Structure formats: structure tokens, C-alpha cells
Amino acid sequence: MPEPFRTSRRVEFHETDMAGIVHFSNFFRYMEFAEQEFLRARGLSVAWKEGHGERGGFPRVSAACDYLKPIRFEDVVEIAATLTRIGRKSVTYEFEFTCRGEAIARGRMSAACCRGTPGGGLQSIEIPDDIRAKLEAV
């Protein structure tokens, strides 16, 4: 398995619930944050414009998270993102969340490579060669 990409972020107050614990839904935002940082580090983005102005991107098709321990306001969350699969039309990531060296959650997310259609919809496409090359350079 490739070496994970690592990033971190501090828990903000608005991400916590009445008990002062990070609300579970924020882990999906943390996965998206780590994915965007991973892609930026490779000169990529989750959204782009193609040659003739067509919009392309990687919308999510699946996401899951298993929670092990709570974290709270001001905690620093370390996120390790690993690109575990590059298919013809999709990518899959796994995420490990830690705080002060302890595992707090594990997540998975898959995204399909798509382009916008004239009617505002999405059409799955093969991952363009230039994007695939940057992803495979991991």
C-alpha cells in the first residue's frame, strides 16, 4: 500500500454537539478536506474545466466512517489519506484519524470521474490521462 498523505486540522467550536464532542457528520467533511489537500499537493482539484469549458470533477458515490473515540473543541486531528484504488472511472480513498497518537476513526470514500452535461446533469467518464498520471505518481 502506498505511503499515506498526511494533513491536520484543529476542531472548531461549531463542529461540536451539546456534549462538546465533534458531531459524527464532521468526519465526512474532514475526509473531503484531506482529499482536497491530497489533490492540491499533486496539482489537481476535485473540480476543473476541460478544454471547451466543460466542467469535470469527482463527485462522491460512497462514503463510510467507523468511530472509535471522541474528540473535542481545540483538539488537533491528524488525517492520513491513502489512495487505495484507481479504477477506469473512479478512485477510492481510506482515511485514518488520530489525535494525540490515538486512533479515533477510520473512513472510506469513493468518487467517480464525471463531466457536466448540457442539461446540468453528470456523466461518468474515464479518468483523463493527465489526471491519472498525477494520481499514479503517488
VEXSEFI-560556 format. One record per residue (C-alpha): residue number from 0; x negated, y negated, z negated. Coordinates in Angstrom, 3 decimals. Example, Ala and Ser with C-alpha at 12.3 -4.5 7.8 and 13.67 -1.06 7.14 Angstrom:
BEGIN
   nr        px        py        pz
    0   -12.300     4.500    -7.800
    1   -13.670     1.060    -7.140
***
This chain:
BEGIN
   nr        px        py        pz
    0     0.000     0.000     0.000
    1    -1.335    -3.481     0.839
    2    -2.546    -5.866    -1.819
    3     0.395    -7.946    -3.131
    4     0.702   -11.673    -2.577
    5     0.861   -13.426    -5.952
    6     2.579   -16.626    -6.982
    7     4.141   -18.024   -10.136
    8     6.741   -20.488   -11.312
    9     7.949   -21.897   -14.614
   10    11.518   -21.140   -15.714
   11    13.658   -24.259   -15.592
   12    16.387   -25.030   -18.122
   13    19.206   -24.853   -15.577
   14    18.218   -21.247   -14.788
   15    19.167   -20.056   -18.264
   16    22.510   -18.967   -19.697
   17    24.172   -19.847   -23.031
   18    21.846   -17.411   -24.826
   19    18.782   -19.200   -23.413
   20    17.889   -16.238   -21.186
   21    17.309   -16.522   -17.434
   22    20.560   -15.637   -15.678
   23    20.157   -12.449   -13.638
   24    21.095   -14.158   -10.363
   25    17.970   -16.324   -10.502
   26    15.739   -13.326    -9.847
   27    17.130   -13.314    -6.296
   28    16.067   -16.958    -5.981
   29    12.638   -16.034    -7.340
   30    12.344   -13.308    -4.681
   31    13.221   -15.827    -1.979
   32    10.715   -18.314    -3.441
   33     7.954   -15.662    -3.355
   34     8.888   -14.614     0.184
   35     8.695   -18.227     1.396
   36     5.291   -18.713    -0.270
   37     4.081   -15.415     1.253
   38     5.165   -16.539     4.730
   39     3.763   -20.086     4.331
   40     0.386   -18.609     3.383
   41     0.424   -16.913     6.810
   42     1.549   -19.982     8.756
   43     5.125   -18.685     9.034
   44     8.582   -19.590     7.766
   45    11.911   -17.852     7.177
   46    13.368   -20.170     9.863
   47    11.898   -21.522    13.098
   48    12.774   -22.900    16.536
   49    11.928   -20.876    19.617
   50    10.658   -22.260    22.925
   51    14.002   -23.515    24.253
   52    15.212   -24.898    20.938
   53    16.887   -21.644    19.849
   54    16.819   -21.166    16.113
   55    15.311   -17.986    14.701
   56    14.972   -16.629    11.221
   57    15.003   -13.781     8.729
   58    18.434   -13.661     7.026
   59    18.796   -11.146     4.190
   60    20.520    -7.846     4.852
   61    19.861    -6.168     1.493
   62    18.681    -7.182    -1.975
   63    18.470    -5.443    -5.342
   64    16.853    -6.092    -8.698
   65    16.271    -3.984   -11.824
   66    15.854    -5.896   -15.083
   67    13.510    -4.715   -17.831
   68    13.067    -7.622   -20.295
   69    14.498   -11.111   -20.705
   70    12.613   -14.336   -20.025
   71    13.456   -17.813   -21.228
   72    13.131   -21.527   -20.512
   73     9.474   -22.627   -20.079
   74     8.196   -19.058   -19.558
   75     5.871   -18.686   -16.567
   76     6.945   -15.860   -14.271
   77     4.247   -14.168   -12.203
   78     5.634   -12.691    -8.986
   79     3.798   -10.102    -6.899
   80     5.340    -9.749    -3.426
   81     4.378    -6.833    -1.205
   82     5.473    -6.427     2.397
   83     6.204    -2.691     2.344
   84     7.731    -2.221     5.794
   85     7.607    -3.987     9.139
   86    10.161    -2.459    11.481
   87    11.047    -3.390    15.057
   88    13.665    -5.901    13.904
   89    13.322    -6.147    10.118
   90    10.972    -6.470     7.169
   91    11.190    -5.135     3.620
   92     9.534    -6.582     0.522
   93     9.092    -5.294    -3.009
   94     8.644    -7.656    -5.948
   95     7.131    -7.144    -9.403
   96     7.921    -9.799   -12.013
   97     5.729   -10.185   -15.093
   98     5.490   -12.646   -17.957
   99     2.524   -12.714   -20.364
  100     1.327    -9.462   -18.800
  101     4.592    -7.573   -19.404
  102     6.827    -6.207   -16.654
  103    10.196    -7.984   -16.718
  104    11.875    -6.978   -13.428
  105    11.440    -5.213   -10.092
  106    13.195    -6.218    -6.886
  107    13.581    -5.245    -3.247
  108    14.732    -7.294    -0.295
  109    15.143    -6.620     3.422
  110    15.603    -9.249     6.118
  111    16.465    -8.911     9.795
  112    14.803   -10.957    12.506
  113    17.585   -12.911    14.231
  114    18.256   -15.799    16.551
  115    21.216   -18.102    16.613
  116    23.836   -17.607    19.304
  117    25.598   -20.460    21.138
  118    28.773   -19.833    19.128
  119    26.938   -20.253    15.817
  120    26.517   -16.554    15.092
  121    23.398   -14.439    14.723
  122    21.907   -11.790    16.981
  123    19.212    -9.394    15.775
  124    16.053    -9.427    17.874
  125    12.716    -7.657    17.852
  126    10.157    -9.460    15.722
  127     8.204   -11.693    18.162
  128     4.626   -10.522    18.778
  129     3.014   -13.677    17.315
  130     5.029   -13.360    14.101
  131     4.392    -9.604    13.875
  132     0.638   -10.179    14.236
  133     0.621   -12.629    11.311
  134     2.709   -10.267     9.169
  135     0.497    -7.284    10.009
  136    -2.630    -9.286     9.128
  137    -1.720    -8.594     5.505
***
